[in-house]
Amino acid sequence: MVYRIFVEKKRPFAVEAKALLGDLKAELGVNIKKLRIVNRYDAQGLSAQLFEQCVGTVFSEPQLDDVYGELDAQGGTAFAVEYLPGQFDQRADSAAQCIQLISMGERPTVRTALVYIVYGDLSQKDVASIKEYVINPVERREASMQKPATLELSTSEPEDIATIEGFIDLADEETSEFVNTYGLAMDAEDVAFCRDYFKSEGRDPTTTELRVIDTYWSDHCRHTT
């Protein structure tokens, strides 16, 4: 079962929300009157009793935070932001470790998200601008507001990695064209070196192998490798 809790800084301590509100007004010029930032925790793999025990010890600080079982965003527009799969979530990991220390049992699965609630005379374009401002697509994405049935991540079987057929048979005069075709950082001499190495193994490299070598031999990384 997935348990969910919302945690929000009490108004005198909502420094992050106040700072972001000022930034949005100054940078975007939107008619935003109020902003709330709420931490959302989803936890699975623990009992209801343990979850309740952790509400005021792991997920929140009673002196500083307000805690809700359901989020009231009436009068505002709410959206959630979470880390992309594969990105490390320090808040979730710390919470899971703390719960494990309390229970002395198995570590539960914890997922977190930031819920932003904006108030004011805002158009859909304004809300889209706010989302674009607060969501860094390199590491985060907009999350569903619905509680999931499970926190288990489903993954699909990856496709077979392509082999660069004929690589070990490249002629010296073909290496420059190969560099251009694949957009490599390495030069023709590097390609020839790789060709001779894989020829000694009696096989062509995969695209992944060649891309990894190309990355480590790039001007940015080569001095360390």
C-alpha positions in Angstrom: 0.0 0.0 0.0 1.2 3.5 -0.8 0.9 6.1 2.0 0.9 9.8 1.2 1.6 12.9 3.3 2.0 16.6 2.5 4.3 18.8 4.5 4.4 22.6 4.2 6.5 25.2 6.1 4.4 27.3 8.5 4.0 30.8 7.1 6.8 32.5 9.2 9.2 29.9 8.0 8.1 29.7 4.3 11.3 31.4 3.1 11.7 29.5 -0.1 8.1 30.2 -1.2 8.5 33.9 -0.4 11.7 34.1 -2.4 10.3 32.3 -5.4 7.2 34.5 -5.4 9.4 37.5 -5.7 11.5 36.0 -8.5 8.4 35.0 -10.5 7.0 38.6 -10.2 10.3 40.1 -11.2 11.3 37.7 -13.9 8.0 36.8 -15.5 5.8 39.7 -14.7 2.9 37.5 -13.9 0.0 38.6 -11.7 0.7 36.1 -9.0 -0.6 37.0 -5.5 0.5 34.0 -3.4 2.6 30.9 -3.8 2.9 27.8 -1.7 5.5 25.1 -1.9 4.5 21.7 -0.4 6.7 18.6 0.0 4.8 15.5 -1.0 6.0 12.1 0.4 4.8 8.7 -0.9 5.9 5.7 1.0 5.5 1.9 0.4 6.8 -1.1 2.2 6.0 -0.1 5.8 3.0 -0.5 8.1 0.4 2.2 8.7 1.5 2.4 12.3 5.2 3.0 11.3 4.1 5.5 8.8 2.1 7.5 11.4 5.1 7.3 13.7 7.3 8.8 11.1 5.0 11.7 10.2 6.3 13.9 13.0 9.8 12.5 13.2 11.0 11.8 9.7 8.7 13.7 7.3 8.2 16.9 9.3 9.3 19.0 12.2 6.2 19.9 14.2 7.6 23.2 15.3 8.2 24.4 11.7 5.8 22.4 9.5 2.1 21.9 8.8 1.1 18.4 7.8 -1.9 17.4 5.7 -3.3 14.0 4.7 -5.1 15.8 1.8 -4.0 18.9 0.1 -6.4 21.9 -0.1 -5.5 23.9 -3.2 -8.9 25.6 -3.6 -8.7 28.9 -5.3 -5.3 28.2 -6.7 -3.6 26.2 -9.5 -1.5 23.2 -8.3 1.1 21.2 -10.1 3.7 18.7 -8.9 7.4 18.3 -9.9 9.5 15.2 -9.3 12.9 13.9 -10.2 13.4 12.1 -13.5 13.8 8.3 -13.2 17.4 7.6 -12.5 18.1 11.0 -10.8 19.1 10.8 -7.2 16.5 12.1 -4.8 18.4 13.1 -1.6 15.2 13.9 0.3 13.6 10.5 -0.5 16.8 8.5 0.2 17.3 10.2 3.6 13.7 9.6 4.6 13.9 5.9 3.7 17.2 5.5 5.7 15.6 7.2 8.7 12.6 5.0 8.6 14.8 1.9 8.4 16.7 3.1 11.4 13.5 3.5 13.4 12.0 0.1 12.3 15.3 -1.8 12.3 13.8 -3.7 9.4 13.7 -3.5 5.6 14.2 -0.1 3.9 10.9 1.2 2.5 10.5 2.8 -0.9 10.0 6.6 -0.7 9.2 9.0 -3.5 9.0 12.8 -3.1 7.7 15.6 -5.2 7.3 19.4 -4.8 3.8 20.7 -5.2 3.5 24.3 -6.2 0.2 26.1 -5.6 -0.1 29.5 -7.3 -2.8 32.0 -6.7 -3.8 35.1 -8.7 -5.4 36.2 -11.9 -3.3 33.8 -14.0 -3.9 32.7 -17.6 -2.9 29.2 -18.9 0.1 30.9 -20.5 1.1 32.4 -17.2 0.9 29.0 -15.5 2.9 27.4 -18.4 5.6 30.1 -17.9 5.8 29.4 -14.2 6.2 25.7 -14.8 8.9 26.3 -17.3 10.7 28.6 -14.8 10.7 26.1 -11.9 11.1 22.8 -13.8 14.7 22.0 -14.9 14.1 19.5 -17.7 17.6 18.1 -17.2 16.7 16.5 -13.8 13.0 17.0 -13.2 9.6 16.6 -14.8 6.0 17.4 -14.0 4.4 14.7 -11.9 0.9 13.3 -11.7 -1.2 14.7 -8.9 -2.9 11.3 -8.4 -1.5 8.8 -5.8 -0.1 5.8 -7.6 -1.2 2.2 -6.8 2.5 1.3 -6.4 5.9 2.9 -6.2 7.6 0.1 -8.1 9.2 1.3 -11.3 8.3 -0.6 -14.4 11.1 -1.0 -17.0 11.0 -2.3 -20.5 13.6 -4.7 -21.9 16.2 -2.6 -23.8 16.8 -3.2 -27.4 19.9 -5.0 -28.5 22.9 -2.7 -29.0 23.9 -2.3 -32.6 27.3 -3.5 -33.7 29.3 -1.4 -36.1 29.6 -4.0 -38.9 32.8 -3.8 -40.9 34.6 -1.5 -38.5 37.7 -3.7 -38.2 38.0 -3.7 -42.0 38.1 0.0 -42.4 40.9 1.2 -44.7 43.2 4.0 -43.5 41.7 6.4 -46.1 38.2 5.6 -44.8 38.8 6.6 -41.2 38.3 10.4 -41.7 34.9 9.7 -43.4 34.0 7.5 -40.5 34.7 10.3 -38.0 32.4 12.6 -40.0 29.6 10.0 -40.4 29.4 9.3 -36.7 30.2 12.9 -35.5 33.1 11.7 -33.3 35.3 13.8 -31.2 38.3 11.5 -31.9 40.3 12.0 -35.0 41.2 9.6 -37.9 44.3 8.3 -36.1 42.2 7.5 -33.0 39.7 5.5 -35.1 42.6 3.6 -36.7 43.9 2.8 -33.2 40.5 1.5 -32.1 40.2 -0.5 -35.4 43.5 -2.2 -34.8 42.5 -3.0 -31.2 39.2 -4.5 -32.0 40.8 -6.4 -34.9 43.1 -8.0 -32.3 40.0 -9.2 -30.5 38.5 -10.5 -33.7 35.3 -8.5 -33.5 33.6 -5.3 -34.4 32.7 -2.9 -31.5 29.2 -1.9 -30.5 28.1 1.7 -30.9 28.1 2.0 -27.1 31.7 0.9 -26.8 32.8 3.3 -29.5 30.8 6.2 -28.0 32.3 5.6 -24.5 35.8 5.6 -25.9 35.0 8.8 -27.9 33.8 10.5 -24.8 36.8 9.6 -22.7 39.1 10.6 -25.5 37.4 13.9 -26.1 39.4 17.1 -25.5 37.4 17.7 -22.4 38.3 14.3 -20.7 41.4 13.1 -22.4 43.9 14.8 -20.0 42.5 12.6 -17.2 42.2 9.3 -19.1 
